[in-house]
Amino acid sequence: MSFTTADVVKLRKVSGAGMMDCKNALAEAEGNFERALEIIREKGKLIANKRADRDAAEGVALSKVTEDGKFGALVVLNCETDFVAKNESFVAFAERILNAALENKVESLEALKAIELEGTAIEALVTEQTGVTGEKLELSYYKCLSDAAVVGYIHPGNKLATMVSFNKEVEAQVGKDVAMQVAAMSPLAVDESSIPQAEIDKELAFAKEKYRNEGKPEEMIEKIAMGSLNKWYKDVTLLNQIYVKDGKISIKDFLKQNDAELTVTAFDRYSLNA
């Protein structure tokens, strides 16, 4: 055969495929490195086509921010099994995608898929890695935030990731605590003003119907329902939620303890288990 062990190692490093797959590809290509790489990519496309209807419900959710702390990104790379999701190579591949998003400050999922890593578009690399893992892979979700400060959090296990943006620079632990609050309590919005009116109307109608069914006087229902709505705001809006590490004060008050003008401007949360 017109190739060496060093060629196999090089092909493995470039493609991420297993040693035997690389050896077989080089053998089929009669030692031609570029052709061997193409063979591995073609294998990935073939496997991807065969597994297109499979459910890729496992994977990793990762978030990270730029060195200046002003731009953050969250990506989700899916696979079929938890076995692959926990594989170091799979996680490293997802991290490469995330780093590319940060380096290019990508604004959308489609833009991220089009970015090239070592001359190949990320979307094509995902297909290529399908051949390496033998499972359907899918880059399914991407979100970015930018502001005076952005903080990311990845829950142990890589199944849940969050990002939070702030209007001012924030002390590292404070930012992390708020990002962990988002992970733990899954808020619907930053505050009541950022909840879609349709959601508010739906919740209010639900409360009124509930109290009517309980036999409350009609003239009291509006007032009681509004009280229920205010309680709902405290449950589903980040700034009004009780800070879980304290149990007494709201997130809004927690932030004010650190800086009177500090507040959250946006957040994102993704859980593979939800």
Salt bridges, closest charged atoms under 4 A:
ASP21 OD1 - LYS43 NZ 3.23
GLU42 OE2 - ARG35 NH1 3.27
GLU58 OE1 - LYS159 NZ 2.95
GLU80 OE2 - ARG51 NE 2.64
GLU80 OE1 - ARG54 NH1 3.52
ASP82 OD2 - LYS86 NZ 3.08
ASP82 OD1 - LYS159 NZ 2.98
GLU110 OE2 - LYS113 NZ 3.91
GLU128 OE1 - ARG41 NE 2.59
ASP177 OD1 - LYS245 NZ 3.06
GLU218 OE2 - ARG212 NH2 2.98
GLU222 OE1 - LYS208 NZ 2.83
ASP235 OD2 - LYS231 NZ 3.57
ASP259 OD2 - LYS168 NZ 2.85
GLU261 OE1 - LYS168 NZ 3.50
